[in-house]
Amino acid sequence: MKQKLLLTLTTILFLIIAYLVGVNKFNGLRFSSDLSLSSESMAKESPIKLDRNHPLVNANLEFGLNLWREIVEESQEENVFISPTSIAFALGMLYNGADGKTQAEMATALQLQGMSLDEINQANLSLLDSLSQDKEGVKLTIANSLWAKEGVSFKPEFLENNRQFYQAKIQELDFNNPETITIINNWVKENTNGKIEEIIDDISAENILFLINAIYFKGIWQNEFDKNNTQNLPFYLADGSQKNHPMMSRNGQYPYYENEKFQGISLPYSDSELSMYIFLPKPDSNLPNFLRELNSENWKQWQSNFTKSEGNIQLPRFKLEYEIELNNTLKKLRMNSMFDRNQANFKSMTESQASVDTVKHKSFIEVNEEGTEAAAATSIGVRSTSIGLFQPFSMIVDRPFFFAIYDNSTNTILFMGSIFEPN
């Protein structure tokens, strides 16, 4: 990886729909070479205004932290890094094909109760619009695509919702052609700035659809760390041992919050809307204790207490790659029927009996003196079955800590991670 500091957050999800019984044709939908809909002349609706208190914003925060809590409980004292935004967008697109019990379970887990499908889709379109930006020092883009097996038809509303509200590129391909894998992976590579070169390594005879979401983020610190100040200093591990590790250092004014349990700091990227929040448990506490208290109510309360203060921050330079299968985690959040061949209901996607095979998430992040570079990929496989301080502070992040890359304007956690041992 390049040592130069860019913040690249990449998120990719792909949805594989495996095919066991014949899919009925729908007269209302015809595919062309680019899978354009017969209603392609429909104009994109203007996004609704999305503020920090919108139900979808609160739902994503609640779901992301609930998901996080389940993951870290399984991971014990291991480094973890995920993109809750990637996973929420992936499941949001899948939600457009769900019905009955499967839809109800997904709505509960995703905290979408009380919102109609149209309200959810309109809000996600607005979130896409709000998050996307391209300015000096910061770039954040979100791209979606839907790749269908040649000759197979899907419910028109399912495809149109993905095209209209998720701005998905829709294209039909010959899944028997070995070049199809290259075509799809090249789209992934292009929309992640080369950080994820492939997400598909095989297409089986049962596969009929790939649905992919990619998030790319590149950002430079508003105040970069001077490389001349970086020193090899001790980092104290959870087991009491220590290792020497490059520690970056900087003095400055930052949003800061400290209570009896932890120190917190916000390191803004150059646009000030995006920041990395770092939470360091006090020496008489530990990271697992902090993570158990990490919920949406506490997150909002902590956010309200950050006050700009003068001080010194020492932060380890680190790089992390992470991979997890989310099937069991989502089941713990009560998304059960979507994985069950007999109970899954995706009738809003296709008349065939379909169920989710696997949900995988991969991620990468590198933090250094100039900024952050990160990537994440989420894949869903679907099969067919028939207190503020004003005095100067010193925050030395030399023991396990939690961090989140956060969009302040939309109250959206793009990425979150816990570091027990920096590498």
C-alpha positions as CSV (number, residue, x, y, z in Angstrom):
1,M,0.0,0.0,0.0
2,K,1.1,3.5,-0.7
3,Q,2.3,5.4,2.4
4,K,0.8,8.6,1.0
5,L,-2.2,9.5,2.9
6,L,-5.5,9.5,1.2
7,L,-8.6,8.5,2.9
8,T,-10.2,5.9,0.8
9,L,-13.2,4.2,2.2
10,T,-14.5,1.6,-0.1
11,T,-17.5,-0.4,0.4
12,I,-18.7,-3.2,-1.9
13,L,-21.6,-5.5,-1.6
14,F,-22.8,-8.1,-4.1
15,L,-26.0,-10.0,-4.1
16,I,-26.1,-13.4,-5.8
17,I,-29.4,-14.9,-6.5
18,A,-29.1,-18.6,-7.2
19,Y,-31.8,-20.2,-9.3
20,L,-33.4,-23.5,-8.6
21,V,-36.8,-23.3,-10.3
22,G,-37.9,-21.5,-13.4
23,V,-38.4,-17.7,-13.1
24,N,-41.6,-16.5,-14.6
25,K,-41.4,-13.8,-17.2
26,F,-43.0,-10.5,-16.6
27,N,-44.6,-8.7,-19.5
28,G,-44.1,-5.4,-17.8
29,L,-40.3,-5.6,-18.1
30,R,-37.9,-6.0,-21.0
31,F,-34.1,-5.9,-20.9
32,S,-31.9,-4.3,-23.6
33,S,-28.1,-4.4,-23.8
34,D,-27.9,-2.1,-20.8
35,L,-31.0,-3.5,-19.1
36,S,-32.8,-0.3,-19.5
37,L,-36.4,-0.3,-18.3
38,S,-39.4,0.4,-20.6
39,S,-39.9,3.3,-18.2
40,E,-36.4,4.6,-18.6
41,S,-37.7,8.1,-19.4
42,M,-38.8,8.4,-15.8
43,A,-37.0,11.3,-14.2
44,K,-35.1,10.9,-10.9
45,E,-37.1,12.3,-8.1
46,S,-35.6,15.1,-6.1
47,P,-34.2,13.8,-2.8
48,I,-36.2,14.7,0.3
49,K,-34.4,16.9,2.9
50,L,-32.6,14.6,5.3
51,D,-31.6,16.0,8.7
52,R,-29.8,14.5,11.6
53,N,-33.1,13.4,13.3
54,H,-34.7,11.8,10.3
55,P,-36.0,8.3,11.1
56,L,-33.7,6.6,8.6
57,V,-30.7,8.3,10.1
58,N,-31.7,7.1,13.6
59,A,-32.4,3.7,12.2
60,N,-29.0,3.3,10.6
61,L,-27.3,4.5,13.8
62,E,-29.3,2.0,15.9
63,F,-28.8,-0.9,13.5
64,G,-25.1,-0.2,13.0
65,L,-24.3,-0.1,16.7
66,N,-26.5,-3.2,17.4
67,L,-24.6,-5.0,14.7
68,W,-21.3,-3.8,16.0
69,R,-22.1,-5.0,19.5
70,E,-22.8,-8.5,18.3
71,I,-19.7,-8.6,16.2
72,V,-17.3,-7.5,19.0
73,E,-18.9,-10.0,21.5
74,E,-18.0,-12.8,19.0
75,S,-14.5,-11.3,18.2
76,Q,-13.3,-11.1,21.8
77,E,-10.0,-9.1,22.0
78,E,-9.4,-9.0,18.3
79,N,-9.1,-6.0,15.9
80,V,-12.4,-5.3,14.2
81,F,-13.3,-2.9,11.3
82,I,-16.6,-2.7,9.5
83,S,-18.7,-0.3,7.5
84,P,-22.2,-0.2,8.9
85,T,-23.2,2.2,6.1
86,S,-22.2,-0.4,3.5
87,I,-24.1,-3.2,5.3
88,A,-27.2,-1.0,5.7
89,F,-27.2,0.0,2.1
90,A,-26.8,-3.6,1.0
91,L,-29.7,-4.8,3.2
92,G,-31.8,-1.8,2.1
93,M,-31.5,-2.9,-1.5
94,L,-32.3,-6.4,-0.6
95,Y,-35.3,-5.2,1.5
96,N,-36.9,-4.0,-1.8
97,G,-37.3,-7.7,-2.7
98,A,-38.6,-8.9,0.6
99,D,-42.1,-9.7,1.6
100,G,-44.2,-11.1,4.5
101,K,-42.3,-12.5,7.5
102,T,-38.9,-11.9,5.9
103,Q,-39.7,-8.2,5.3
104,A,-41.1,-7.8,8.9
105,E,-37.9,-9.4,10.4
106,M,-35.7,-7.2,8.3
107,A,-37.7,-4.1,9.2
108,T,-37.3,-4.9,12.9
109,A,-33.5,-5.6,12.7
110,L,-32.9,-2.5,10.6
111,Q,-35.1,-0.4,12.9
112,L,-37.3,0.6,10.0
113,Q,-40.7,0.0,11.7
114,G,-43.2,2.6,10.9
115,M,-41.6,3.6,7.6
116,S,-43.1,2.7,4.3
117,L,-41.0,1.2,1.5
118,D,-41.3,4.5,-0.4
119,E,-40.2,6.5,2.6
120,I,-37.2,4.3,3.1
121,N,-36.2,4.5,-0.5
122,Q,-36.7,8.2,-0.7
123,A,-34.6,8.7,2.4
124,N,-31.8,6.4,1.1
125,L,-31.7,8.4,-2.1
126,S,-31.4,11.6,0.0
127,L,-28.6,10.0,2.0
128,L,-26.7,9.1,-1.2
129,D,-27.1,12.7,-2.3
130,S,-26.0,14.1,1.1
131,L,-23.0,11.9,1.6
132,S,-21.6,12.3,-2.0
133,Q,-19.1,15.0,-2.3
134,D,-16.0,15.9,-4.3
135,K,-13.9,18.8,-3.0
136,E,-10.3,19.6,-2.3
137,G,-9.0,17.1,0.2
138,V,-12.1,15.0,0.5
139,K,-13.9,12.7,-2.0
140,L,-16.8,10.4,-1.1
141,T,-18.7,8.6,-3.8
142,I,-21.3,5.8,-3.6
143,A,-22.0,3.6,-6.6
144,N,-24.5,0.8,-7.1
145,S,-24.9,-1.7,-9.9
146,L,-27.2,-4.6,-10.8
147,W,-25.9,-7.4,-13.1
148,A,-28.6,-9.8,-14.4
149,K,-28.3,-13.1,-16.1
150,E,-29.2,-12.9,-19.8
151,G,-32.8,-14.0,-20.5
152,V,-34.0,-13.8,-16.9
153,S,-36.7,-11.3,-15.8
154,F,-37.4,-9.8,-12.4
155,K,-40.2,-7.9,-10.9
156,P,-40.3,-4.4,-12.6
157,E,-40.8,-2.5,-9.3
158,F,-37.8,-4.3,-7.7
159,L,-35.5,-3.2,-10.5
160,E,-37.0,0.2,-10.9
161,N,-36.6,1.0,-7.2
162,N,-32.9,0.0,-7.3
163,R,-32.4,2.1,-10.5
164,Q,-34.3,5.2,-9.2
165,F,-33.6,5.3,-5.5
166,Y,-30.1,3.6,-5.3
167,Q,-29.0,5.0,-8.7
168,A,-27.9,1.5,-9.8
169,K,-26.3,0.8,-13.1
170,I,-28.4,-2.1,-14.6
171,Q,-26.9,-4.4,-17.2
172,E,-27.7,-7.8,-18.6
173,L,-24.8,-10.3,-19.1
174,D,-24.2,-13.8,-20.4
175,F,-23.3,-15.6,-17.2
176,N,-21.8,-18.5,-19.2
177,N,-19.2,-16.2,-20.6
178,P,-16.0,-16.3,-18.5
179,E,-15.5,-12.6,-19.4
180,T,-18.5,-11.7,-17.3
181,I,-16.6,-12.0,-14.1
182,T,-13.9,-9.6,-15.4
183,I,-16.6,-7.1,-16.5
184,I,-18.2,-7.0,-13.1
185,N,-14.9,-7.0,-11.2
186,N,-13.6,-4.1,-13.4
187,W,-16.6,-2.1,-12.4
188,V,-15.8,-2.8,-8.8
189,K,-12.1,-1.9,-9.3
190,E,-13.1,1.4,-11.0
191,N,-15.5,2.5,-8.4
192,T,-13.2,1.7,-5.5
193,N,-10.2,3.5,-7.0
194,G,-8.4,0.1,-7.4
195,K,-8.6,-0.7,-3.6
196,I,-10.8,-3.8,-4.2
197,E,-9.8,-5.5,-7.4
198,E,-12.4,-8.3,-7.3
199,I,-15.4,-9.4,-5.5
200,I,-16.6,-12.3,-7.7
201,D,-14.4,-15.3,-8.4
202,D,-17.0,-17.7,-9.7
203,I,-20.5,-17.7,-11.3
204,S,-22.5,-20.9,-10.9
205,A,-25.3,-22.2,-13.0
206,E,-27.7,-21.1,-10.3
207,N,-26.7,-17.5,-10.1
208,I,-29.1,-15.1,-11.8
209,L,-28.2,-11.7,-10.3
210,F,-25.3,-9.7,-8.8
211,L,-26.2,-6.5,-6.9
212,I,-23.1,-4.5,-5.9
213,N,-22.7,-1.3,-3.8
214,A,-19.3,0.5,-3.7
215,I,-18.4,3.4,-1.4
216,Y,-15.2,5.3,-2.0
217,F,-13.8,7.8,0.4
218,K,-10.5,9.7,0.3
219,G,-9.7,12.4,2.8
220,I,-6.8,14.4,4.1
221,W,-6.5,15.5,7.7
222,Q,-7.5,19.2,8.2
223,N,-4.2,19.3,10.3
224,E,-1.7,16.8,9.1
225,F,0.7,15.1,11.5
226,D,4.4,16.0,11.0
227,K,6.3,12.9,10.0
228,N,9.3,14.2,11.8
229,N,7.4,14.0,15.1
230,T,6.5,10.3,14.6
231,Q,8.5,8.1,17.1
232,N,8.6,4.4,18.0
233,L,7.0,4.3,21.4
234,P,5.4,1.6,23.6
235,F,1.9,0.5,22.9
236,Y,0.4,-1.5,25.8
237,L,-1.6,-4.6,24.8
238,A,-4.6,-6.0,26.6
239,D,-2.6,-8.9,28.1
240,G,-0.2,-6.5,29.8
241,S,2.6,-6.9,27.4
242,Q,3.9,-4.0,25.2
243,K,5.3,-3.5,21.7
244,N,7.2,-0.6,20.2
245,H,5.1,1.1,17.5
246,P,5.2,4.3,15.3
247,M,3.2,6.9,17.2
248,M,2.2,10.1,15.4
249,S,2.0,13.3,17.5
250,R,0.4,16.8,17.1
251,N,-0.6,19.8,19.2
252,G,-3.7,21.7,18.2
253,Q,-7.3,22.6,18.9
254,Y,-9.7,19.7,18.5
255,P,-13.3,18.8,19.6
256,Y,-12.5,16.9,22.8
257,Y,-14.5,15.2,25.6
258,E,-13.4,13.4,28.7
259,N,-15.3,11.8,31.5
260,E,-14.4,9.3,34.3
261,K,-14.3,6.4,31.9
262,F,-12.6,7.6,28.7
263,Q,-11.1,10.4,26.6
264,G,-12.6,11.2,23.2
265,I,-11.3,13.4,20.4
266,S,-12.5,14.3,16.9
267,L,-9.9,14.6,14.2
268,P,-11.5,16.5,11.2
269,Y,-10.7,15.9,7.6
270,S,-10.2,18.9,5.4
271,D,-13.9,19.6,4.7
272,S,-14.8,19.6,8.5
273,E,-18.0,17.6,7.8
274,L,-16.1,14.2,8.1
275,S,-14.1,13.3,11.1
276,M,-12.4,10.4,12.8
277,Y,-13.7,10.1,16.4
278,I,-11.3,8.2,18.7
279,F,-12.3,6.9,22.2
280,L,-9.6,5.9,24.6
281,P,-10.7,4.1,27.8
282,K,-9.0,5.3,31.0
283,P,-6.2,3.1,32.4
284,D,-8.4,1.7,35.2
285,S,-11.0,0.6,32.5
286,N,-10.6,-1.3,29.2
287,L,-11.9,-1.4,25.7
288,P,-14.3,-4.3,26.2
289,N,-16.0,-2.3,29.0
290,F,-16.3,0.7,26.7
291,L,-17.7,-1.3,23.8
292,R,-20.4,-2.7,26.1
293,E,-21.6,0.9,26.7
294,L,-21.5,1.8,23.0
295,N,-25.1,2.3,22.0
296,S,-27.1,5.0,20.1
297,E,-28.3,6.8,23.2
298,N,-24.8,7.1,24.7
299,W,-23.3,7.9,21.3
300,K,-25.7,10.9,20.9
301,Q,-25.0,12.1,24.5
302,W,-21.2,11.9,24.0
303,Q,-21.4,13.8,20.7
304,S,-23.2,16.7,22.4
305,N,-20.4,17.0,25.0
306,F,-17.5,17.5,22.6
307,T,-16.0,21.0,23.0
308,K,-13.1,22.5,21.1
309,S,-10.0,22.4,23.4
310,E,-6.2,22.9,23.1
311,G,-4.0,19.9,23.6
312,N,-1.8,17.1,22.4
313,I,-2.8,13.9,20.6
314,Q,-0.5,10.9,20.1
315,L,-2.0,8.3,17.8
316,P,-0.5,5.0,16.4
317,R,0.0,4.7,12.7
318,F,-1.8,1.5,11.8
319,K,-3.1,-0.7,9.0
320,L,-5.8,-3.4,9.3
321,E,-7.5,-5.9,7.1
322,Y,-10.7,-7.6,8.3
323,E,-13.1,-10.2,7.1
324,I,-16.3,-11.6,8.6
325,E,-19.3,-13.7,7.6
326,L,-22.4,-12.0,9.0
327,N,-25.0,-14.8,8.8
328,N,-24.9,-15.6,12.5
329,T,-24.7,-12.0,13.5
330,L,-27.8,-11.0,11.5
331,K,-29.6,-14.0,12.9
332,K,-28.9,-12.7,16.4
333,L,-30.6,-9.5,15.3
334,R,-33.6,-11.7,14.5
335,M,-33.1,-11.8,10.7
336,N,-33.8,-15.5,10.6
337,S,-36.2,-16.4,7.8
338,M,-34.2,-14.8,5.0
339,F,-31.6,-17.6,5.4
340,D,-34.2,-20.4,5.6
341,R,-34.9,-22.1,2.3
342,N,-38.5,-22.9,3.3
343,Q,-39.4,-19.7,5.1
344,A,-37.6,-16.9,3.1
345,N,-40.0,-14.7,1.2
346,F,-38.6,-12.6,-1.6
347,K,-41.8,-12.5,-3.8
348,S,-41.2,-8.8,-4.4
349,M,-38.0,-9.7,-6.2
350,T,-39.1,-12.9,-8.1
351,E,-41.8,-15.5,-8.1
352,S,-39.2,-18.2,-7.4
353,Q,-38.5,-19.3,-3.9
354,A,-35.3,-17.5,-2.9
355,S,-33.3,-17.3,0.3
356,V,-30.0,-15.6,1.4
357,D,-27.1,-18.0,1.2
358,T,-24.3,-15.9,2.8
359,V,-23.5,-12.4,3.9
360,K,-19.8,-11.5,3.9
361,H,-18.0,-8.3,4.8
362,K,-14.4,-7.4,4.1
363,S,-12.6,-4.2,5.0
364,F,-9.3,-2.4,4.9
365,I,-8.0,0.7,6.6
366,E,-4.6,2.5,6.8
367,V,-4.1,5.6,9.0
368,N,-1.0,7.7,8.8
369,E,0.3,11.2,9.1
370,E,-1.5,12.6,6.0
371,G,-4.9,11.0,6.5
372,T,-6.8,7.7,6.1
373,E,-7.2,5.1,3.3
374,A,-9.8,2.4,3.7
375,A,-11.9,0.0,1.8
376,A,-14.8,-2.4,2.7
377,A,-16.8,-5.0,0.8
378,T,-20.1,-6.6,1.8
379,S,-21.5,-9.5,-0.2
380,I,-25.0,-11.1,0.1
381,G,-25.5,-14.4,-1.6
382,V,-29.1,-15.3,-2.3
383,R,-30.2,-18.8,-3.5
384,S,-33.4,-19.9,-5.0
385,T,-35.3,-22.9,-3.5
386,S,-38.4,-23.4,-5.1
387,I,-18.0,16.2,30.2
388,G,-16.2,19.0,28.2
389,L,-12.8,20.2,29.4
390,F,-11.4,23.7,28.8
391,Q,-7.9,23.3,30.1
392,P,-5.2,21.8,27.8
393,F,-5.5,18.0,27.4
394,S,-3.0,15.3,26.6
395,M,-4.4,12.2,24.9
396,I,-1.8,9.4,24.4
397,V,-3.5,6.5,22.5
398,D,-1.0,3.9,23.6
399,R,-3.5,1.1,24.6
400,P,-6.6,-0.5,22.9
401,F,-9.0,2.0,21.5
402,F,-12.2,2.5,19.4
403,F,-12.6,4.8,16.4
404,A,-15.3,5.8,13.9
405,I,-15.2,7.7,10.7
406,Y,-18.3,9.9,10.9
407,D,-20.3,12.3,8.7
408,N,-21.2,15.1,11.1
409,S,-23.8,16.7,8.8
410,T,-26.0,13.5,8.5
411,N,-25.1,11.8,11.8
412,T,-23.8,8.8,9.8
413,I,-21.1,6.4,10.9
414,L,-19.4,5.3,7.7
415,F,-16.8,3.0,9.3
416,M,-16.0,1.9,12.8
417,G,-13.2,-0.2,14.4
418,S,-11.6,-1.3,17.5
419,I,-7.8,-1.7,17.7
420,F,-6.3,-4.0,20.3
421,E,-3.0,-4.3,18.6
422,P,-1.9,-1.9,15.8
423,N,0.0,-3.3,12.9
